[in-house]
Amino acid sequence: MSLRSLTCVPLAACVLLLAVPAQAAQPKKYKNCAALNKVYPHGVGKPGARDKSQDERVTNFRVNRAVYNLNKGKDRDKDGIACEKL
């Protein structure tokens, strides 16, 4: 093996590893709350959102404005948190 091919392999691996997280970070619109809760078990909310529930309030939802904006139709009580659950 030449020196050139030895340096090319690690470089290609680094580029591949750096590209994967960027794709995973893209906000996604989910079909329903069951699909969203597989990724965000307690829901997703915009910054500053507070659960309006009368019982136990959900406080451990993921804060992500981009994902919330794509899925705000699933925020039935309009409290800034989509698909919240304990």
C-alpha positions as CSV (number, residue, x, y, z in Angstrom):
1,M,0.0,0.0,0.0
2,S,1.2,3.4,-0.8
3,L,1.4,6.3,1.7
4,R,-1.2,8.2,-0.3
5,S,-3.8,5.4,0.1
6,L,-3.1,5.1,3.8
7,T,-3.9,8.8,4.4
8,C,-6.9,8.7,2.2
9,V,-8.7,6.0,4.2
10,P,-8.7,7.8,7.6
11,L,-9.7,11.0,5.9
12,A,-12.7,9.4,4.2
13,A,-13.7,7.8,7.5
14,C,-13.6,11.2,9.3
15,V,-15.7,12.9,6.6
16,L,-18.3,10.1,6.8
17,L,-18.5,10.3,10.6
18,L,-18.9,14.1,10.5
19,A,-21.7,13.9,7.9
20,V,-23.9,11.5,9.9
21,P,-24.7,13.8,12.8
22,A,-25.6,16.6,10.5
23,Q,-28.2,14.5,8.8
24,A,-29.5,13.2,12.2
25,A,-29.9,16.8,13.5
26,Q,-32.4,17.8,10.7
27,P,-35.8,18.6,12.2
28,K,-38.5,16.1,11.2
29,K,-42.3,16.2,10.9
30,Y,-43.8,13.1,12.5
31,K,-46.9,11.4,11.3
32,N,-48.5,11.2,14.7
33,C,-47.7,11.5,18.5
34,A,-46.8,7.8,18.7
35,A,-44.0,8.3,16.1
36,L,-42.8,11.5,17.8
37,N,-42.8,9.9,21.2
38,K,-40.5,7.1,20.0
39,V,-37.8,9.8,19.5
40,Y,-39.0,12.3,22.1
41,P,-40.6,10.1,24.9
42,H,-42.0,13.1,26.8
43,G,-42.8,15.3,23.8
44,V,-41.1,18.3,22.3
45,G,-41.7,22.0,23.1
46,K,-40.6,25.4,22.2
47,P,-38.4,27.4,24.6
48,G,-40.3,28.8,27.6
49,A,-43.2,26.3,27.2
50,R,-45.1,25.2,30.3
51,D,-47.5,22.2,30.5
52,K,-51.1,23.4,31.2
53,S,-52.1,20.1,32.8
54,Q,-54.1,20.2,36.0
55,D,-52.5,17.0,37.3
56,E,-48.8,16.2,37.2
57,R,-47.1,18.6,34.8
58,V,-44.7,17.3,32.2
59,T,-41.3,19.1,32.8
60,N,-38.9,16.7,31.1
61,F,-39.9,17.3,27.5
62,R,-37.2,18.1,24.9
63,V,-36.9,21.8,24.0
64,N,-36.4,22.1,20.3
65,R,-38.1,25.0,18.5
66,A,-37.5,23.6,15.0
67,V,-39.0,20.2,15.7
68,Y,-41.9,21.8,17.6
69,N,-42.7,24.2,14.7
70,L,-42.9,21.3,12.3
71,N,-45.2,19.4,14.7
72,K,-47.2,22.2,16.4
73,G,-50.4,20.7,14.9
74,K,-50.0,17.9,17.5
75,D,-50.1,20.4,20.4
76,R,-53.7,20.0,21.2
77,D,-53.9,22.2,24.3
78,K,-51.7,25.0,22.7
79,D,-49.3,25.1,25.6
80,G,-46.2,25.1,23.5
81,I,-45.5,21.3,23.9
82,A,-46.4,18.8,21.3
83,C,-47.3,15.2,22.3
84,E,-46.4,15.6,25.9
85,K,-46.8,12.7,28.2
86,L,-45.3,11.6,31.6
